[in-house]
Amino acid sequence: MGGKTNVEKAGMKNRIIVAAVLSLFSGICGGAWAQVVATNASASAVVVTNKPPVWHGDVAFGLSLARGNANTFLMSASASAENVWDKNDLKLGADGVYALNNFGQTNETRAAENVHGFEDYKRLFTERWYGDFRTDLFHDDIALVRYRAIFGPAIGYYFIKSDASTLNMDVGASYVRQRLDDDGNKGYATLHVGERGEHFLNKPKTARIWETIQYYPQLTYWHNFLLTAEAGAEAALNSRLNLRVVADDNFNRGPAKGAKENDILLTSQLAYKY
């Protein structure tokens, strides 16, 4: 009566881990923001200006609910921000999914509970060549990923770079630090190969499609690798609201004991752009 059950303790532990991951991500975002402000402050020493960094991005939310023969609940949310100045491009983002099977029933179970944040900074060397530094933070209760952090530099090239379409690839080295279930904290070095393509379907840029792939094979054991892929499409409902459909595939060749290697998720969201 006075003590907490193992389930309650595990739930509290998981919430602490999620909070830690989000705090770390917030720290990265804050550091990046400070760098942007410092860069603009330095520039103002030469050219007097009070203009703040110009950020643009979106906030999206999706909700699905079924009651009757099927009782399911799924909620997804995401947010992104981007600032482009001089030859620099800084992107920040976060997303998460929470889902329940047998929603509202005595046998209710969680079907999804994950959160992800990222930072991606690019610096153009020429019109097409660039340097990149990317950080990703993950937590997934269902896949038993207590936390996973991936970060490292890369060199990239734009094969297509036009007003309507972009296609780029970058290659570099990354470091993975993670804890799967109760297996302890582990880290290893990986190769990083990333690719992204985007195309606007019309001239006013109100409809677009995109895809991206991130591949991380362990340098000392190539059989172990992480692969994430995303494909999406969105179209404008008005000047601020977009309807978005996104498919995500996360493959882990070395999952936690008792967890599956592959997770696929299809979500639809209403996005507010700013």
C-alpha positions as CSV (number, residue, x, y, z in Angstrom):
1,M,0.0,0.0,0.0
2,G,2.8,2.4,0.9
3,G,5.3,1.2,-1.8
4,K,5.2,1.6,-5.6
5,T,4.8,-1.4,-7.9
6,N,7.5,-2.4,-10.4
7,V,5.3,-1.2,-13.2
8,E,5.0,2.3,-11.6
9,K,8.7,2.4,-10.9
10,A,9.5,1.5,-14.5
11,G,7.0,4.1,-15.8
12,M,8.6,6.8,-13.6
13,K,12.0,5.7,-14.8
14,N,11.0,6.0,-18.4
15,R,9.5,9.4,-17.9
16,I,12.7,10.6,-16.3
17,I,14.7,9.2,-19.3
18,V,12.4,11.0,-21.8
19,A,12.8,14.3,-19.8
20,A,16.5,13.9,-19.9
21,V,16.5,13.3,-23.6
22,L,14.4,16.4,-24.2
23,S,16.5,18.4,-21.9
24,L,19.6,17.4,-23.8
25,F,17.9,18.3,-27.1
26,S,16.9,21.7,-25.6
27,G,20.5,22.3,-24.7
28,I,21.7,21.6,-28.2
29,C,19.0,23.9,-29.6
30,G,20.0,26.6,-27.1
31,G,23.6,26.3,-28.1
32,A,22.8,26.5,-31.8
33,W,20.6,29.5,-31.2
34,A,23.4,31.2,-29.2
35,Q,25.8,30.5,-32.1
36,V,23.3,32.1,-34.5
37,V,22.9,35.2,-32.3
38,A,26.7,35.5,-31.9
39,T,27.2,35.3,-35.7
40,N,24.6,38.0,-36.3
41,A,26.1,40.1,-33.5
42,S,29.6,39.9,-35.1
43,A,28.1,40.9,-38.5
44,S,26.5,43.9,-36.9
45,A,29.9,45.2,-36.0
46,V,30.5,45.9,-39.7
47,V,26.9,46.6,-40.8
48,V,24.6,48.2,-38.2
49,T,21.4,46.2,-38.1
50,N,18.8,45.3,-35.5
51,K,17.3,42.5,-37.6
52,P,17.0,39.2,-35.6
53,P,17.6,35.8,-37.3
54,V,14.8,34.9,-39.6
55,W,13.4,31.5,-38.6
56,H,10.7,29.6,-40.4
57,G,9.2,26.2,-39.8
58,D,6.0,24.4,-38.8
59,V,4.1,22.8,-36.0
60,A,2.0,19.7,-36.8
61,F,-0.5,17.6,-34.9
62,G,-2.3,14.4,-35.8
63,L,-5.0,12.4,-34.0
64,S,-6.8,9.1,-34.7
65,L,-9.5,7.5,-32.6
66,A,-11.6,4.4,-33.2
67,R,-14.4,3.1,-30.8
68,G,-16.6,0.1,-31.2
69,N,-15.3,-3.3,-32.5
70,A,-11.9,-1.6,-32.6
71,N,-10.8,0.7,-29.8
72,T,-7.6,2.5,-30.7
73,F,-6.0,5.8,-30.1
74,L,-3.0,7.4,-31.8
75,M,-1.6,10.9,-31.4
76,S,1.4,12.3,-33.2
77,A,3.1,15.7,-33.1
78,S,6.1,17.4,-34.6
79,A,7.8,20.7,-34.8
80,S,10.6,22.1,-36.9
81,A,12.5,25.4,-37.3
82,E,15.1,26.5,-39.9
83,N,17.3,29.5,-40.3
84,V,19.4,30.2,-43.4
85,W,21.9,33.0,-43.4
86,D,25.0,33.7,-45.5
87,K,26.3,30.2,-46.4
88,N,24.8,28.5,-43.3
89,D,21.7,26.4,-42.9
90,L,20.5,25.4,-39.4
91,K,17.6,23.0,-38.9
92,L,16.1,22.0,-35.6
93,G,13.2,19.5,-35.1
94,A,11.3,17.2,-32.7
95,D,8.6,14.6,-33.1
96,G,6.8,12.0,-31.1
97,V,4.0,9.4,-31.2
98,Y,1.8,7.9,-28.5
99,A,-0.7,5.2,-29.3
100,L,-3.0,2.8,-27.3
101,N,-4.7,-0.5,-28.3
102,N,-8.0,-1.4,-26.6
103,F,-8.4,2.3,-25.6
104,G,-10.5,2.7,-22.5
105,Q,-10.7,-1.0,-21.8
106,T,-9.4,-3.0,-18.9
107,N,-6.9,-4.7,-21.2
108,E,-5.6,-1.3,-22.6
109,T,-2.0,-1.6,-23.8
110,R,0.5,0.9,-25.4
111,A,1.1,0.4,-29.1
112,A,3.6,3.3,-29.5
113,E,5.5,5.7,-27.3
114,N,8.5,7.4,-28.8
115,V,10.2,10.8,-29.1
116,H,12.9,12.1,-31.4
117,G,14.8,15.3,-31.7
118,F,17.5,16.5,-34.2
119,E,19.9,19.3,-35.1
120,D,21.3,19.6,-38.6
121,Y,23.8,22.3,-39.5
122,K,25.2,22.8,-43.0
123,R,27.9,25.1,-44.1
124,L,28.3,25.7,-47.9
125,F,31.9,25.5,-49.2
126,T,30.9,26.1,-52.8
127,E,27.5,26.3,-54.6
128,R,27.1,22.5,-54.2
129,W,29.7,21.2,-51.7
130,Y,29.0,21.5,-48.0
131,G,30.1,20.4,-44.5
132,D,27.5,19.0,-42.2
133,F,27.1,18.2,-38.5
134,R,24.1,16.3,-37.3
135,T,22.8,15.2,-33.9
136,D,19.8,12.8,-33.4
137,L,18.3,11.9,-30.0
138,F,15.8,9.0,-29.6
139,H,13.7,7.3,-27.0
140,D,11.3,4.5,-27.8
141,D,9.5,2.6,-25.0
142,I,8.0,-0.1,-27.2
143,A,11.3,-0.9,-28.9
144,L,13.0,-0.8,-25.5
145,V,15.3,2.0,-26.5
146,R,15.9,3.9,-23.2
147,Y,17.9,6.4,-25.1
148,R,20.0,6.7,-28.3
149,A,22.2,9.6,-29.3
150,I,23.9,9.8,-32.7
151,F,26.2,12.7,-33.7
152,G,29.0,13.4,-36.1
153,P,30.3,15.4,-39.1
154,A,30.0,14.7,-42.8
155,I,30.9,16.1,-46.2
156,G,28.1,16.5,-48.7
157,Y,27.2,17.4,-52.3
158,Y,24.0,18.7,-54.0
159,F,23.5,16.7,-57.2
160,I,20.4,18.7,-58.0
161,K,19.9,22.3,-56.6
162,S,17.1,24.3,-58.3
163,D,14.2,26.4,-57.3
164,A,11.8,23.4,-57.6
165,S,14.0,20.4,-56.7
166,T,17.0,19.4,-54.5
167,L,18.9,16.1,-54.2
168,N,21.9,15.8,-51.9
169,M,24.1,13.1,-50.3
170,D,26.6,13.3,-47.4
171,V,29.1,10.8,-46.1
172,G,31.0,11.0,-42.8
173,A,31.6,9.4,-39.4
174,S,29.3,9.3,-36.4
175,Y,29.3,8.0,-32.8
176,V,26.3,6.1,-31.3
177,R,25.7,6.1,-27.6
178,Q,22.7,4.1,-26.4
179,R,21.0,2.0,-23.8
180,L,18.7,-0.8,-24.9
181,D,16.4,-2.1,-22.2
182,D,18.5,-2.9,-19.1
183,D,21.6,-3.8,-21.1
184,G,23.7,-0.9,-19.9
185,N,25.2,2.1,-21.6
186,K,27.1,1.2,-24.8
187,G,28.8,3.2,-27.6
188,Y,30.4,2.6,-30.9
189,A,31.7,4.4,-34.0
190,T,29.8,4.2,-37.3
191,L,30.0,5.3,-40.9
192,H,27.2,7.7,-41.8
193,V,25.6,7.9,-45.3
194,G,22.7,10.3,-45.7
195,E,20.5,11.2,-48.6
196,R,17.6,13.6,-49.1
197,G,15.4,14.6,-52.1
198,E,12.6,17.2,-52.3
199,H,10.4,18.4,-55.1
200,F,7.8,21.0,-55.3
201,L,4.9,20.0,-57.6
202,N,3.7,23.5,-58.5
203,K,5.0,27.0,-59.1
204,P,3.6,28.7,-55.9
205,K,5.3,25.9,-53.9
206,T,2.1,24.9,-52.1
207,A,2.5,21.1,-52.7
208,R,5.7,19.0,-52.3
209,I,7.0,15.5,-51.9
210,W,10.2,14.4,-50.2
211,E,12.2,11.4,-49.0
212,T,15.3,10.9,-46.8
213,I,17.5,8.0,-45.8
214,Q,20.1,7.8,-43.0
215,Y,22.4,4.7,-42.8
216,Y,24.7,4.0,-39.8
217,P,26.8,0.8,-40.1
218,Q,29.1,0.0,-37.1
219,L,32.7,0.4,-38.2
220,T,34.0,-2.7,-36.3
221,Y,31.0,-4.9,-37.1
222,W,29.3,-4.1,-40.3
223,H,26.5,-6.6,-39.7
224,N,25.2,-4.3,-37.0
225,F,23.6,-1.1,-38.5
226,L,20.8,1.4,-38.1
227,L,18.7,2.6,-41.0
228,T,16.0,5.2,-40.9
229,A,13.9,6.3,-43.9
230,E,11.1,8.7,-44.4
231,A,8.8,9.6,-47.3
232,G,6.2,12.3,-47.2
233,A,3.8,14.6,-49.1
234,E,1.9,17.7,-48.2
235,A,-0.4,20.2,-49.8
236,A,-1.6,23.6,-48.7
237,L,-5.1,24.2,-47.5
238,N,-4.5,27.9,-47.2
239,S,-1.6,30.3,-46.6
240,R,-0.8,28.8,-43.2
241,L,-2.3,25.3,-42.9
242,N,-1.0,22.2,-44.7
243,L,-2.3,18.7,-44.8
244,R,0.7,16.2,-44.5
245,V,1.1,12.4,-44.8
246,V,4.4,10.9,-43.7
247,A,5.7,7.3,-43.7
248,D,8.6,6.4,-41.4
249,D,10.7,3.2,-41.4
250,N,13.2,2.6,-38.6
251,F,15.3,-0.6,-38.9
252,N,17.8,-1.7,-36.1
253,R,19.9,-4.7,-37.0
254,G,20.8,-5.1,-33.3
255,P,17.5,-4.5,-31.4
256,A,17.0,-5.0,-27.7
257,K,16.2,-8.5,-26.5
258,G,12.6,-9.3,-27.2
259,A,12.1,-6.3,-29.6
260,K,11.6,-6.5,-33.4
261,E,14.1,-5.1,-35.8
262,N,11.7,-3.0,-37.9
263,D,9.2,-0.4,-37.1
264,I,6.9,1.2,-39.7
265,L,4.6,4.1,-39.0
266,L,2.2,6.0,-41.3
267,T,0.7,9.3,-40.0
268,S,-1.4,12.1,-41.3
269,Q,-1.1,15.6,-39.7
270,L,-2.4,19.1,-39.9
271,A,0.6,21.5,-40.0
272,Y,0.7,25.2,-39.2
273,K,3.5,27.0,-41.0
274,Y,5.2,30.2,-39.9
